[in-house]
Amino acid sequence: MKSFTDIKLRFIISPGGCGVICKYILIVFNIVFAVAGFASLVFGLWLHSLHNTKEIFDIGSDNDNKESIDLKVFNIAVYILVTLGSVMAAMGIFGEYAACNGKKIALLVFSVLVFLLAVAEITVGGLAYSSRHEVGKKLEDFYKDVHQLYVKNEDEAVATILTFLHSLLQCCGLTGIQHIELIKKTCQKLDDISEHTHNHSCSERVGAFFESKAPLVLGFFVGTGVILIAEGICSSLLSSKIDQDATALE
């Protein structure tokens, strides 16, 4: 008599009816994965290609005797977005090819890559949580870099980033005092009374905000890792089914 596990496994990977669940799960998740990857890649390239941020990547080449700025954390963030987006987009496209064409070797390779990526996701989440204070400090440096970049160039694209951060964190600039801030137009509009008492410094609130949300960040990374593991299991099951069908035909 067949066990419940065997019956359930045959239902999932059977060729007809609901048996295509695994294949469709792979297709849907890979589409989402690829779209998220392209979004990260495009955003990173957008930051990289901003006309007024070219000097970030050519530090020390300022020939006009202007004050140069060294935005190390901003620079690192841009390259992380581009690299992460490229990997996610490539993985999504490759997984889509493997699932749609039913290639055994491609599915096996995809399973291995997905498991490795899942391990990396969970590891990064654990490190971010355990080192949340240090990560918070890096995010404070990132905010200072963006602030410095806007003060120097007044680029509207950078102003959009600052406006979002100020709205999210309910703060204004490095001092928190809106009427003396050089970037006050990116801060939330306040009345005349509160304008002089609104003293939340963003450089301090960024780190505190991340530390307060660290459990959510850990949950996000672990949850993403679990989803990737499930996707890898589906890919392995489909590969096994293809192998069984090929053996049955011999």
C-alpha positions in Angstrom: 0.0 0.0 0.0 1.4 3.4 -1.0 2.2 5.8 1.7 0.6 9.3 1.9 4.0 10.8 1.0 4.3 8.8 -2.2 0.7 9.7 -3.2 1.4 13.4 -2.5 4.6 13.3 -4.4 3.0 11.7 -7.4 0.2 14.3 -7.3 2.7 17.2 -7.4 4.9 15.9 -10.2 2.4 14.0 -12.3 2.3 15.1 -15.9 -1.4 16.1 -16.2 -4.0 18.2 -14.4 -2.7 19.6 -11.1 0.6 17.9 -11.7 2.0 21.0 -13.4 1.9 22.9 -10.1 5.6 22.7 -9.6 6.3 23.9 -13.2 4.0 26.9 -12.8 5.4 27.7 -9.3 8.9 27.9 -10.9 7.6 30.0 -13.8 5.8 32.5 -11.5 8.7 32.8 -9.0 11.3 33.2 -11.7 9.3 36.0 -13.3 9.0 37.8 -10.0 12.7 37.2 -9.3 13.7 38.5 -12.8 11.6 41.6 -12.5 13.0 42.4 -9.0 16.5 41.8 -10.4 15.9 44.1 -13.3 14.4 46.8 -11.0 17.5 46.7 -8.8 19.8 46.7 -11.8 18.0 49.7 -13.4 18.0 51.6 -10.2 21.7 51.0 -9.7 22.5 52.0 -13.2 20.3 55.1 -12.9 22.3 56.2 -9.9 25.6 55.4 -11.7 24.6 57.4 -14.8 23.4 60.5 -13.1 25.2 63.4 -14.8 26.2 65.0 -11.5 27.4 61.8 -9.9 30.1 60.9 -12.5 32.7 62.4 -10.2 32.0 59.9 -7.6 33.6 57.2 -9.7 36.5 59.5 -10.7 37.7 60.6 -7.3 40.8 62.7 -7.5 40.4 63.6 -11.1 39.0 67.1 -10.4 40.9 69.5 -12.6 38.8 72.6 -11.9 40.1 73.0 -8.3 36.6 72.4 -7.0 36.2 70.7 -3.7 36.1 67.0 -4.4 33.9 64.6 -2.4 34.6 61.0 -1.4 31.3 59.1 -1.2 32.6 55.7 -0.4 29.4 54.2 1.1 27.2 55.6 -1.7 29.7 54.2 -4.2 29.5 50.7 -2.6 25.7 50.9 -2.4 25.5 51.6 -6.2 27.8 48.6 -7.1 25.8 46.3 -4.7 22.6 47.2 -6.4 24.1 46.6 -9.9 25.7 43.3 -8.9 22.7 42.0 -7.0 20.3 43.0 -9.8 22.5 41.3 -12.4 22.6 38.1 -10.4 18.9 38.0 -9.7 17.9 38.8 -13.3 20.3 36.2 -14.7 19.0 33.6 -12.2 15.4 34.4 -13.1 16.0 34.1 -16.8 17.9 30.9 -16.5 15.3 29.4 -14.2 12.5 30.4 -16.6 14.4 28.7 -19.4 14.9 25.5 -17.3 11.2 25.3 -16.2 9.6 26.1 -19.6 11.8 23.8 -21.6 12.1 20.9 -19.1 15.8 20.5 -19.5 17.1 18.0 -16.8 20.6 19.4 -16.6 19.4 23.0 -16.6 17.0 22.2 -13.7 19.7 20.5 -11.7 22.1 23.4 -12.2 19.4 25.8 -11.3 18.6 23.8 -8.1 22.2 24.0 -7.0 22.4 27.7 -7.8 19.1 28.4 -6.0 20.2 26.5 -2.9 23.5 28.4 -2.8 21.7 31.7 -3.1 19.3 30.7 -0.4 22.2 29.9 2.0 23.7 33.3 1.1 20.4 35.1 1.7 20.0 33.5 5.2 23.6 34.2 6.0 23.4 37.8 5.0 20.2 38.2 7.0 21.9 36.7 10.1 25.0 38.9 9.8 22.9 42.0 9.3 20.9 41.2 12.4 23.8 40.3 14.6 25.8 43.3 13.4 22.8 45.7 13.3 24.7 48.4 15.1 27.5 48.4 12.7 25.1 48.2 9.7 23.2 51.2 11.2 26.4 53.2 11.3 27.1 52.4 7.6 23.6 53.5 6.7 24.2 56.8 8.6 27.3 57.2 6.4 25.2 56.5 3.4 22.8 59.3 4.3 25.7 61.7 4.9 27.0 60.9 1.5 23.7 61.5 -0.2 23.3 64.8 1.8 26.8 65.9 0.8 26.1 65.1 -2.8 22.9 67.1 -2.9 24.6 70.1 -1.2 27.3 70.1 -3.8 25.2 69.5 -6.9 21.5 70.1 -6.1 20.5 67.3 -8.4 16.8 66.7 -8.6 17.2 62.9 -8.7 19.2 63.0 -5.4 16.6 65.3 -4.0 14.0 62.6 -4.7 16.0 60.1 -2.6 16.4 62.6 0.2 12.7 63.5 0.2 11.8 59.8 0.5 14.2 59.3 3.4 13.0 62.5 5.2 9.3 61.4 4.8 10.1 57.9 6.0 12.2 58.9 9.0 10.3 62.1 9.9 13.6 64.0 10.1 15.4 66.9 8.3 19.1 66.9 7.3 22.1 66.6 9.5 21.0 69.2 12.1 17.2 68.5 12.2 16.6 72.3 12.3 14.7 72.9 9.0 15.1 76.7 8.7 18.9 76.5 8.7 19.2 73.3 6.6 20.7 73.7 3.1 18.5 70.8 2.0 15.3 72.1 3.6 13.2 71.9 0.4 13.5 68.1 0.6 12.1 68.1 4.1 8.4 67.8 5.1 6.5 71.1 5.2 6.0 72.3 8.8 4.2 75.2 10.3 6.0 78.2 11.6 6.0 77.0 15.2 7.1 73.5 14.7 9.7 74.5 12.1 12.0 75.8 14.8 11.5 72.9 17.2 11.7 70.0 14.6 15.1 68.8 15.7 15.4 65.2 14.5 18.8 64.6 12.9 18.5 62.1 10.0 22.1 60.9 10.5 21.1 59.7 13.9 17.6 58.4 13.0 18.8 56.2 10.1 20.8 54.0 12.3 18.2 53.8 15.0 15.5 53.0 12.4 17.5 50.1 11.0 18.2 48.7 14.5 14.5 48.9 15.4 13.6 47.1 12.1 16.4 44.5 12.3 14.1 41.6 13.2 12.0 42.5 10.1 15.1 42.6 8.0 16.1 39.2 9.3 12.6 37.8 8.6 12.7 39.2 5.1 16.1 37.5 4.3 15.1 34.2 6.0 11.7 34.2 4.3 13.3 34.8 0.9 15.8 32.0 1.6 12.9 29.6 2.4 11.1 30.6 -0.8 14.3 29.9 -2.8 14.7 26.5 -1.1 11.1 25.6 -2.0 11.9 26.7 -5.6 15.0 24.5 -5.6 13.0 21.5 -4.3 10.4 22.0 -7.1 13.2 22.2 -9.7 14.8 19.0 -8.3 11.4 17.2 -8.4 10.8 18.1 -12.0 14.3 17.0 -12.9 13.7 13.6 -11.2 10.4 13.3 -13.0 12.0 13.9 -16.4 14.7 11.3 -15.6 12.0 8.8 -14.6 10.0 9.4 -17.8 13.2 9.0 -19.9 14.0 5.7 -18.1 10.4 4.4 -18.7 10.7 5.0 -22.4 13.8 2.9 -22.8 
